[in-house]
Amino acid sequence: MTPLGGVLVAASFLLFASGAGKITRPQPTERSLRGVGLPSRRWFVLTIGLVEIVAGTAALVVPGPVPAIAVAIMYAAFAGFVVLVLRSDSDVGCGCFGGNDDEPPGWLHLGVVLAASVASAASAGSDAALVDVVADDLGVGIATAVSAATLAVLARGVLTALSDNRSVAATIWTGRPPTGDS
């Protein structure tokens, strides 16, 4: 499996977790979508969560370009949502994982989801599914799964644990903390 295939596995784990969060706690995503004027009905959020779970699972177990492209499309859609939030200057949380992530997504969030989308698309058709890697070489498969899971956990931390993505991004970009509102 190539490094891009490993990133696809990590993106798939993260996508699965995001979908599970939306199904178990749809309210934060409903609020987020409503805050930028998108459809926010419960059934819509639950459908998004289900599609995320299916796409994430498919990319782990089905070889070929279709699952990788599905994952890439989901992350591109997330990027579109983040752009809407940034353009609206809304204070809605991202609602990604169904938790109480009240901070609005920022430029760092956009960078992570765009990277996941591009890497997933770039890996389309170039790798076997994770289950194939495990079947071919158990040690390599387990190492790949553990590495990808670690990357997914770190990405989730970047997306949810940073207290204010916009301020962090501004500090990184300018080298000094923002003054006033972020």
N, C-alpha and C positions, 0 to 999 in steps of 0.2 A: 504494500500500500504506500502510495506517495504521501508526502507531507500534506498536500491539499486534500487527499482522502482522509487524513487524520483530522483536519480542520472540519471537513464535512461531517465526520462522526461527532465531533464536539458540538457543532452547530445543530446537529440532529438531536443530541441529548438535551441541549438548551431549549430547542423548539418543543420537544416533548414536555419538559418541565413547565414551560410557558403555557402550553395547552392544558396541562393538568391543573395549573393554578387558575386558569380562567374557568374551568369546569367546576372546580371546588369552591371558588370565590369569585363569581362574575361581577360583583358590584363595583370594584375599583375600575375594571375595564369599561363597564357601562358609563361611569362618571367621566372617564377620560375621553371616550368617544363623543359623549354628549357635549363635553366642554369645547370641542372643536367643530361641532355641528355635523358629526357623522352619525349614521344609524347606531342606536345604542340599546335596542330592545334586548331583553334577556336571551331570547332564542338566537339572536344574531351573535352575541358574545359566545354562547355555548357552541354554536356552529364553528366559529373561529377556533375555539379551543379544540374541538374535535378534529378539524382540518389540520391543526398544528400537530396533534398527536399522531394522526395518520401519516402525514408527510414525514415527520421525524422518525417514526417507526419504519416506514417504507424505505427510507434512505439507509437504515441500518441493516435491513434484511433482504432487500431486492436490488440486485446489481443492475447497472444500466443508467442511462442519462435521465430518465423521467423522474425518479425520486430526487436526484440531486437538483434538477431544475425546479421541482416543486418546492424544495427547501429554499433555493435562491429566490424564488418568487415571493415566498412568505416573508423573508427578510427584506426584500425590496419594498413590500407593502408596509412593513414596520418603518422603514426609512421614510416612506411617504408620509406616514402618520407623524413621525418626529419633525419632519419639515413643516407640516401643518401647524404643529404646536409652536415651533420656533417662529414661524411667520405670523402667527396670531398673537404672540407674546402672552399666551394663556398660561395660567398657573396650574393646569391640570397635571396630576401625576401620570406616569406612563401606564400603569395598570398591567404591566407585562406579565407578572407572575401571580396576579390575583391577591397580592399582599397590600400592605399599607405603604406602598412606595409613593408618598405624597409629593415628592419633588418632581418638577417638570423635567422631561428628558431634555438633554442639551446636546451640544456639539460632540461630546465624547460618546454619548449614546448613539448618535447618528453614525459616528465613525465605526463603532463596533458592529452595528447591524449592516452597514454597507460592506464592511470587510467580510462578514459572514456570508452575505449575498454573493459577492464577487468570488470568494473562495469556493462556495458551493457550486456556482455555475461553472467555474473553471475546472472543477473536479468531475463534471458530468461525463460519464462514459470512460473515464481513465482508470477507475479503480473497481475492485470487487467490493461487495458489501461487507460490513464488519463480520457477519456470520460466516462468510466464505473465508475470511482471513483466519478466524478462530478455527474453522474446520481444517484448513490447510496446515496451520502451525499454531497449536494452542498457546504456546509461550508468547509468540508475536501478537496473537489476537488479544490475549489478556493485557499485555503491555500497551497495545494500541488503545484498548478500551479504557484502561486506567489513565493513560495520558490524556485521552480525549475528555474523559469525565473531569479530570483536574482542570483542563482548559475551560470546560463549560462552567465549572464552579467559579473559577476566577473571572470569567466573563460576566457571570451573574453578579458577582461582587462589584465589578465595575459598573454594571447597569443599575444596581439597587443600593449598594452600601455607601457610595459617595454622597455626602450630604447635599451637595449642590453642584451638579454637573456643569452648569453654566459658569459658575465662579471658578471651578477647577480648570475648565478649558481656558477661561480668560487668563488665569494665572500662568498656565503653561505657555500660552501664546505670547503674553506680554512680559512675563518674568516678574510681575508684581501683582499683588492681590487687587481685585477690583475695589473701587470706592463707591459707596452708596449702593443703589440697587444693582443686582447682577443682571 
